[in-house]
């Protein structure tokens, strides 16, 4: 994994060939460098149609998270 320069802003990335090892490496990196991962909005699973509509509207400025336990 490449280090992100201080003050840099990561907007997205390629997620092909994701493995458990790569996910663990990502979480370790986020913790080590105290990267604040803040989704644009969080929707409950029951509100999935609203989440899809929000993304389709072009209003989102970041990632949308679906909370399956809410």
Beta strands, then each sheet from edge to edge (+ up, - down):
strand 1: 41-44
strand 2: 64-67
sheet 1: 1+ 2+
end
